[in-house]
């Protein structure tokens, strides 16, 4: 397709009508003196009398333009060299007024009699010029039982993910205070404030030391059979798994149709769990997952992790009829609703063609912090009120080192969810009480797009590009003439590249722009190996310049490169989607047309 279709439009039929002489002359369009009829077999067996949504692609505007609807007609018979047509789906011959409304003349009835036989059904549309033309019906989910369209999906609110604390062991305590400034007595060292002792010894042949700190010595645990046994205080064994529930349905059950499958997925630290369910789910249903506290490589985790959940509602897509009472139904979404059979009413009547089955999916997503099934042992020590005879968190470094309570001084563990850094020498750092210290340097009248090596700022306005000097707080216009600026970037060599409509250009010291990429409009070459200045680009693209001076940019659904030889090549994705990964395996790498580079 030359351009993206509206999201509610199904791929049905498209063709480009052109003339070689016009292309050779560089003409933007060829208009007809009167409308030209185009016929296409009703290969999807859509109802007779249904409106045919039709539109054409305007290359200059890079958009699809709706035009008056066509109609699905049927040849009932051929009498005296004239076709007898049904244009309403009622199975009766069209009246003279109905034919005149569609601009069907006696001459066209004769042409139809020569081309088709009784029983044939045809899409009939009128075209006014050479262009890519598209006949596409809207599509969407099947209706719910009783024709209701409002029951699906069953849950669009943010995904509810529920960790089960009663199955995880005691919750982690609040972050401990820093102990960097505690009074340490000489010798083995005695941490007076925490009533703990420690020792540090050299290790022969290696450049680090081993550290012992009694406050964490009890964290040396015996891990056996997937369960955890406490290292002190007589704690009972802790559970093998942390359990997480994903909510599948809200306050009402899933309806089938339109939903024919519900999927649940949980991802964390490189691991993924998936489950699928039949649509016969009651309200407030959940999927439960178990985590054994290990990452994808089997390594045991000693801090809380972030789990990302996704629940999907899957169903079959079907075509919807177009609104016959809408003059130009192309790109319109009929959705549900009442309407006459055979396309004769207000529209919105779903019907299934012979198209291969397609599916849709609607997802709810969310995340939650989940702690592994680790011990928070009971210890008698008092960490300045932290613990106080209650739960003192196990030192992850001690547990992971697994050398009898000793830790190398280079082995540290950071718990990002609690904001605690436990160092190998026994010291603790907490981010509690630390606030961001952000200062406003300046306020720019445009959008900041880069920073020069000397600290000057590059920013854009609607019609120029500016360099802002922080030392004297002044701006200098960089373009010699006002030009619409869509974006800019600074290369490693401090050269400035500018995105103007349908182009990327290099800024010279005198403020002039030199085109590097893009033909200046959306039309042009697009194959690998094409010269950069012949490429048809979107009006606004994302781009950057790598260390070698090559221009990396997005081109519809592809990531592409302009080499130093001035030629274009594709890095990932495909420029135009085919709609089939089997037909084009690269489609698994499809990019958003506005993916950041």
N, C-alpha and C positions, 0 to 999 in steps of 0.2 A: 504494500500500500504506500502511496506517496506521502501520507500523513496519518497521524493518529486519529482513529474514529472516536466519536463520543463514547463514554464508558458504558452506557446502557444499550449500545448498538451491537447486535450480533453480526459476525461475519457471515454474509449470505451470498452476494454476487457482486462483482465489480469488473469493469473493463475500461480500457483507455481507447478512445477514438481520436486518431490524429491523422495528419497528412504530411508526407515527407517534404513537400514543397514549402509548407509553412515552417517546418522545423529548420530547413535549410536557409530560409529567409530571415530567421530569427523572430518570427511573429509570435506575439504573446497569446493570441487566440484567433480562431477563425469562426465567425458567426454565420449562421444560416439565414437565408432570406425568409424562411418560414420554418416552423418546427418540423423536425424529422422524427418519424416513428421508429422506435427500436423494439424488437420482439425478443423474448427469451422464453424457452420452454418452462413450464411450471414444474421443474424437476423435483421440487420439494412437496408437491401435491398440496399446496396451500388452498384454502377455500376460494371458490369462485366469488367474485364481487369484492374481494379483499383489496384495500388500497395498497399500492406498492410504494413504500417510502423511497424517494429517490433524491440524490443530491450530486453535486459535482465538486471537484477539488480545485480551488482557486490557488494557483501556484504563487501568484504575487502576494496574496494575503496569507498563504500557508495555512489554509483552513478549509473545511468542508462547508458548502453553501446549500441549504435545502432548496428544492424546486417543487413545483406542483406535483402532487401524487400521480402515479400511474394507476392501473387497474388490472386485476386478474380477470381475464375474459375466457369464455369457452365457446368453441364452435359447435353449435347444436346440429346444424345441417348445412348443406350447400344446395341452393335453389337457383336455377338459371344463372349459374356463374357467380352468384353472390353468397357470401357467408352469412348464415343466420347466427347471431351471437346472443349469449347470455352474459350480461354485465352486472347482475345483481346477486347471483347465486340462487335465484328462485326457480331455475330450470325452465324459464319461459323466454321467448324471443324479446330482445330489447325493442322498446318503442323508438320512434323517430326522435322524440325529445331526448331520450336517454343517450342515443347515439350522438346527437348534436352536442350534448353536454360534454361528451368526451372527444369532440371534434373528429368523429369517425365519419368519413365521407363514403359516397357510393364507390368511388375509385378504390378506396382502401378495402372495402368489403370484397371487391373483385380480387384484389391482391391477396387477401387472406384466403379466399377460396382456392387460389392456385397453390398457396404454400402449405395449407393445413387441411386435415380431414375432420369429419364429424367426430366429436369426442375429445379432440385436442384442446388443452387449456394452455394459456399463454400469459406471460407478464407483458403488458403493453405500457411503455413510457414514451414521453415526448422529450426530445433533446433540442437545444437551441444553438449549440456550438460544439466544436471539437474540444474534448477535455477528458480527464478520468471521471467516469460516472460510476455511481455506486447505488445498488438497490439492497438496502439492509433493513431488516426488521428488528425491533427491540426484542430483548430476551431477558429472562429472569427466572426466579424459582417457581416451582409448582405452587398452586394455591394450597392452603390448609384445608382440612376437611370442611365441607360446607361452603367452599369458595372464599374463605377468609384469608386475606393476605397479611394480616397484622400479627399473626401468631409466631412468625419466624423472623429472626432467630429467637430462641427462648430467653437469651440473656445477653444484653448489650452493655450492661454496666461493667465497670472495671472488674477484672477477674479476682475472685476471692481465693486466696491461698492460706490455708490454716495449718501452721505447725502444731504438732500435738505435744505440748510440753510435758504432759503426764507420762509420755513414753520416751522422753529424752533424758530423764534424770533431772536433777535440780537445775534451775536456770543459772546462767552465769551471774556472778556478783558484779557490783559496779566496779569501774576501773580503780586500781590501787593508786595511792599517792606516789609521786617520785621519791626515790630514796638516794638520789645522787648526793645530797647534802647532809645525809645522816652522819652522826659522829662515829667514826671507825677507830677502834683502839688498835695499837700496834700488836704485832705477833701474827697469830693465825688470822686474826681480825674478828672483832666482836661488834655486831650491829646492836648497839645499846637500845636504840629506840624501838627496834623490832624484836628484841630479845632473840637474836639469831646469831649464829657463828658461821664463819666461812674460812676457806683456805684456798690458796692459789699455788700451784706447783708447775715447774717447767717440764716440758716433754722433750726428751733428748732427740735431736735430729729433725725436729719440726719447729717452725717459727711461731708457735702459739702456746698458750698455757691452758691447763685444766683448772676449772673452778668448782668449788663446792660451796653451797649456801644452804644452811639447814632449813631455812624457811621454805625451800622448794624441794628438799631432799625426799620428802614423802611422796613427791609426784612420780618417782620411779615406780612404774606399775608393771604388773605381769599381764600381758595381753595374750589370751589363749582362747582358741575356739571361737573367735569372733566376739566374745563377750569380754568385759573389762572387770578385773578384780581390783578392789581398792588396795592402796598401799599403806593404809594406816587407819586407825579410828574404828576398825571393825565394820566398815561399810559393806553392805551386801553387794553382790555383782550387779553391775549396771546393764541395761538392755543392749542387745546387739545392734539395734537400728534406731535411727531417728525417722519418724514418720511425718509425711506431709500430705495434706488433702487439698485437691483442687475441686472447686465447686463447679459442677457441670450444668446445673439448672437453677434458675431463680425461683420465683414464687409460683411458677406454673410449669407443667410438664412439657416435654418436647413433643411436637406434633409431627406426624409422618403421614403424607408429605406435608411440607416440602423437605424436612430433614430426613435423610436416610442413614446417617452415621454421625456419631459424636466421637471426637478424638481428644485425648488428653496427653500432654507432653510436658516433661519436666527436664530442665537442663541445669547443670551446675558443675563447675570445675572439670570441664571436659567430658562429662558423662551425660547420657540422655536416656530417659525412660519414656516409653510410649504405651498407651493403651487405647483400645477402641471399644465402642459400645453401640448396641442397637438403639434405634431412636425411641424405644419404649421405656423411657426413663421417667420416673416420678419426679415431682417437684422436690427441690432441695437435695438433689443427688450429688454425690462426691466420688472422685477417684482418689485412691490412697496409694502413695508410693513410699517405699522404704529405702533409706540411705544407710549404708554400713560405715559411713565415715571415711571412705577412701575416694581418691581421685581416679581418673581413667587409667593411671599406671599402677594402681594398687597401693599407692602410698597413703598412709593414714594421715588424716588432717587433724590438727589440734586446735583450730580456731573456728569460729562460726563462719559460714560461707553464705553467699547469695544464691538462691535458687530462682530460676526464671521459669514460670509456668505459662502454658498456652492451651486453651480449650478451643477446638474447632467444631463448627456445625456445617456438615457437608450435605449437599443435595444435588439434584439434577436440574440443569438449565433447560428451559423450553422457550420456544418462540412465543411472543405475544402478538396479537393482531394489532394493526395500526388503526389509528382513529380516522375513519373514513370521512368524518365531518370536519377534519382538520385539513386545510388546503395543502399544507406542506408538512407531512408527518415525519420526514427524515430527522433522525436524532432525537425525536420525542420519545418519552418513556410513558407507556400507557399504564404500567403497573396493574393492579387489580381493579375490579369494578364491574358494573353491569354493562351489558351491551347485547345487541342483536346477534343472532347466529349468522355465521357466514360472513362476518365482517360488516354487516349492514347496520349495526347500531353505533353506539358511542365509542366502541372499541374496548380494549382491555380484556378481551376474551382470549384465554390461553389456548394454544393449540400446538401439538407436537408434530414437527415435520420428519422427514426421513434422514435428517442430519445425524452423523455419528454422535453418540452420547457425549455430552459435556457436563462438567460438574462445577459447582461453585462452593466456596468455603468462606465463612465469616468467623473471625477469630476474636477471642477475648484474651488479653495478656496481663500479666502481673508478676511481681517478684516478692520474695520474702527472705528474711535472714534465718538460717537454720544452723543450729549447733550440732556438732557430731556427738555420738554417744560416748563422751569422755567423762572421766570422774571429776567432780568438784569435791574433793575429799574433806572430811571433817578433821581439823587440826586444832591443837590447843593454842597456837600462836596468835598474837594480836598485832596485826599490821596497821597500827594507828587507827583503830576502829574498823579496819577492813578485815573481815573475818570474825574477829571477836568471839572466838570459840565456835564460830559457825562455819560457813563454806569458804574455803580459800581456793582459788582457782589453781589448777595444776599448771606448772610452768611448761609450756610446749617444748622449750629447748631441752629440758631435762628428760621429758618423755621420749622425744625423738632421738636424742643422743643414745639413750639406752645403755649407759655405762655406769650403772650403780649410783645415779644421782649427781655425777660429775658432768660438767659441760665444757666444751672448748670455748675460749673467750671470743672466737670469731663466729660462733653460732648464735644467731639472734632469731627471734620470732616476733612478728608484728600481727596483731589482731586488729584489722581495719574497722571492724564493726564496733569494737569496744574502745578503739583508739589507744591501745596499750602496746608498747614495745618492751619485750623482755629480752635483756641482753645476756650473753653467755657468761659474763662475770657476775651475774646476779642483780645488776642494777635494773631498775624499772623506769620507763619514761611513759608518761600519760599525756594525751592531748587535751585532757579535760581543762577547761579554762582558757585554752588558747583560742584567740579570735583572729579572723582575717584582718590584715593590715593593708588595705587598699587605698591608695591616694589618687585623686583625680589630677592628672597632669595638665590636661587641657580639654576643651570642648571644641570639636570640629564642626563646621557647617555642612559637612558631607559625610560620606561613608569611608571609613578607614579600610584601605586595601593592601597596605604594606608598610614596612619600615626599612629605610636605607641603612647601610652599614654604619653611618655616622650618627644614627639616631633620628634623622629627619623622618617625618611621616608623609606617606603618600595617601591622598584621599581624593574621591571623585564627587562631582556634582552632576546635575543632569546634562550639562553641556561643556564641562571642562575637567581638567585634571590638575591637581595642585600639590606642591611640595611645601610642607609646613616645617619651619625651623623652630625647635623648642627653645633655643637659647635666646632668641629675640622675639619669639611668638609672632612670626609673620608668615604669610602664605605667598607663594609665587605661582602664577598660572603657567602651566607647561605647554599647553597647546597654542599654536599660533592663531588658529581660528576656532571659534566655538564649534564643537562637534558633539553629537549625542554619545555619551560614554556609558557603557553598560557594566564595565568592570576593568580591572587592571591588576598587574602583578609585577614584582621586581625580581629579575633573574639574579643568579649568583654574581654575575659581572656588573651588577647594578643597572643594567639596561631595563627600560620600562616597556612592557607589552600591554597593549590596550585593546579591549573588546568593544568594537563599534558594531552597529547592526550588521549581522551576517558576515563579520570579518574579525580577524585578529591582526593588529598592526603594530609596528615597531616605532617607538617615539624617538625622533632625532633631537640633537641638542638645540636646533633652531625651532623646535616646536612642530615640525612637519611629521606626518605619519606616513610610513611606508607599508603597504599591504604585504602580509606574509601568508595569510590563510583565508580562504573564502572567496567566492565569486562576487560577493556583494548582494546576493539574494539567495533564496532557498533552493534555487534550481542549479544544476550543474553536475559535474562528475561526482561519483561517490565510491568508485572501485579502488581497491588497493593499488598503489603505483601511480595514481593520478597526481598531477601537479597540484600543490596546495592552493594556488590561486584559481583553480577551476572547480574547487569543491563547493557543492551546495550545502550551506550550513543553516542551522537554526538561527534565529535572530539573536538569541542570547545563549552563550555557552559557558561552561566552566573550563578553565584551563590553567596550566602552570608550565614552568620551564625547568627541565632537569639540569643537573650539574654539567652535562655535556652540551647544553644549548639547544636540545631538542624540545619542541613544543608538544606537550601532552594535553589532549582535550577530549571532551565528550561530544559524540556525534550520534544523536538519538539514543539508541540502546547499545552503543559501542564506546569503548575507550580506545582512542586512536592517537597516532604520533605523526608529527611532521618532522621528518629527518633533516639532517643538514644538507641533503641533496635536493630539498624542496619537494619531496614526494611523500605521500600519505600511506601509512600502513596501520593495520588494526592490531591492537594489543589484546583486547578481550571483548566478548560480546559480539552481537551482530547489529548492523545499522538498522535494518528493517526486520521486524519479527515475522516469522512465517506462520506462527501459531502451532508449530509442531516440533517438539524436541526430537522426535524420531527422525523427522525430515532434516533437521539441522541441529546436531548435538550441541553446537555452541550456544543454543538458546538457553541452556541451563545457566549461562553466565550473563543473561540479559541485565542491562543496567537501566536505572531510571534515567530519563532524558535530562534530569537536572542533578545527576549524581555529582557530589563535590570531588574535585581533583586535588 
